[in-house]
Amino acid sequence: MSEPSSSSSPELYPEQYELQGLPAARPFRFRRRAFLQLFGTGLVVLCVTRRAIAQTESGGVRGSATGQSRPANLDAWLQIATDGTITFFTGKTEVGQNIRTSLTQAVAEELPAPIDSIHAVMGDTELTPYDAGTFGSRSTPDMGLQLRRVAATAREALLDLAATLWSVDRGELTVADGKVLHVASQRAIGFGKLTQGRKLVRTISPETTVKLATEWSVAGTSVPKVNGRDYVSGRHRYASDIARPGMLFGRVLRAPAYGATLDSVETSRAEAMPGVRVVRDGDFVGVVAPSSHAAAQAVAALKATWKTHAQISEDQFFHELRGGGTPPENGLVRESDGGLTLKRTYTLAYIAHVPLEPRAAVAEWKDGKLTVWTGSQRPFGIRDSELTKAFGLGPERLRVIVPDTGSGYGGKHTGLAAVEAARLAQAVDQPVKIIWTREEEFTWAYFRPAGVIDIASRVRADGTLATWDFHNYNSGSAGIEPPYAIPDPQTKFHRADSPLPQGSYRSLAAAANHFARESHIDELAGELKIDPLEFRLRNIKNPRLLAVVDSAARAFGWGRAKIAGRGRGLAVGVDKGGHVATFAEVAVEAESGRVSVTRVVQAFDCGAVVNPDHLKLQLEGAVIQGLGGALFEAVHFENGRILNPHMASYRVPRFSDAPSVEIILVDRKDLPSAGAGETGIVTIAPALGNAICDATGLRLRSLPMAPDGLRRPG
């Protein structure tokens, strides 16, 4: 059954699937039924208002179950060694967004100091200040600003130290390139020699003055990726590369379907294998072995029987999302004054995150304390929620370290692999590594929520929007508010039971809501015989959105004659402080129906740009990733089973799918920097759908649009 949210309170569920609630603390018995309670049907969602998120990020409220909040003391964030090495600390994690480089730029800008003298310690619950997690495109606008204040506070402390050391007026001193300078006496002293390794004792204030973006010399430039050579040479180590002395390898017995419970298991064959130990706790059964290959053989040797029950399947799913009621009537009604009313339904399949690196964790128990190395976007969340509740330990006995992680896309908020590794390590009293197989990643991780979206709109004859009634079932509420000048638009998100585990995905529900909205807008324009670009311009009043639309349209050449056999489409949007316009061109093969995306132009405004080259890479990546969900990605399921849990059966974008992509940055140095890792993905699917309609006349209202090429109805 669905539960509507109030249209009068759009802030109620701003990040519907970003953070997930967890069951009450209990001894570890991680049964399949409990897994579904955590991550599947009847998902418990932690609802956070925008105000609460802002307070948490600023330390205004308690940030975790342990009552932690953001510390105000400078030495918790930044330290300077005697050799001049500057180390800053942040609970953010590096999952492929290159935030290490942009945060390093923030510190280098405000101190100022050379980039290569600055080292980041990230995502370590024992060393870094509390952080809610790396999500919601908050790293740049929140943590970037925090570290700028940290570095500015450190700069002022260094100036005070030098003024005292030299007995000079502080106003005569300047700071540059990791040194304090006294020009009048031609003296200079490096930060390390000045501090002599002592901690800088200062309090960081939200009122700390930082440089304007117009004054930036390090931030705002395309600084190369920090430690970039290590990445391309293979020297850099990820979560799955971690090794500990005496480490063993673990695997977990998986149920054949969601909701299945273990009836019996025969373990003798596995236990007879050299060095293999079988661990069982209720429905949880795992093996530990001297090598990953031996662990795989051992888990395959387990003979289990399971109790299953009938569950909803894919062909019933979209109907059930609305609670099984009668779907709304779709259609077009033309009015006597030339206006029209349009009612349409849009659907989106579940899709998988498909990270380059599957979930991985190494767990080690020592002296009653648990340390876990794992790839996650929420190290403190794993410590304070999942590990605390699984093992009944206080946070002081738990440490989570997040090495760089081979992509997250919102899919690594939870710590199931960490809990599993810790459970096995506890049983055998040795460190244990777990690396999920690709099939496990496809099956037992969570998915981007599927959804149904109903839109009813009315447009006047002059092409201006008069009414807007938008209902999203299950996908979420991110990006649900229209960027158009509509009087009293109605938007509602309805929670629904999900047969599959679901959670955050890059851009959350903004991609779903933009697909439905921008497809609908294009259809309205077509019915009124108004150019799609002109139709949008008649309804946009936001000057920042108008600027990106204009930039992208000019670069794309929207007014030029079309190439024969190709179609063009566009989509616009606002999400997480970013303003985006995407124009796309497609070619459709007549016989096979294959859709080729030939060209994409995207203009983007996220305020002041911190690193232009790296921002362009983020946006290019978002476009390519978005092609998959738009055209062919879908999770297929039946009776609790995932039917396509392998790369061979789950289609992701390939090199041959990649179009020419041109990114235009609208750099607003007069505005604060917003996050940019997610917004670029929200407009690619509707732009492609609109281009396909332009090329073929087919209006596609379901994602994916062309899993096996286009198929005309009937």
Secondary structure by P-SEA (a helix, b strand, c coil): ccccccccccccccccccbbbbcccccccccaaaaaaccccccccccccaaaaaaaaaccccccccccccccccccccccccccbbbbbbcccccccaaaaaaaaaaaaaccccccccccccccccccccccccccccccaaaaaaaaaaaaaaaaaaaaaaaaaaccccccccccccccccccccccccccccccccccbbbbbccbbbbcccccccccccccccaaaaaaaccccccccccccccccbbbbbcccccccccccccccccccccbbbbbcccccccccccaaaaaaaaaabbbbbbbbbbbcccccccccccccccccccccccccccbbbbbbbbbccccccccccccbbbbbcccbbbbbcccccaaaaaacccccccccccccbbbbbcccccccccccccaaaaaaaaaaaaaccbbbbbbcaaaaaccccccccbbbbbbbcccccccccbbbbbbcccccccccccccccbbbbbbbbbbbccccccccccaaaaaaaaaaaaaaaaaaaacccaaaaaaaccccaaaaaaaaaaaaaaccccccccccccccccccccccccccccccccccccccccccbbbbbbbccccccaaaaaaaaaaaaaaaaaaacbbbbbbccccccccccccccccccccccbbbbbbbcccccccccccccccccaaaaaaaaaaaaccccccccccccccccccc
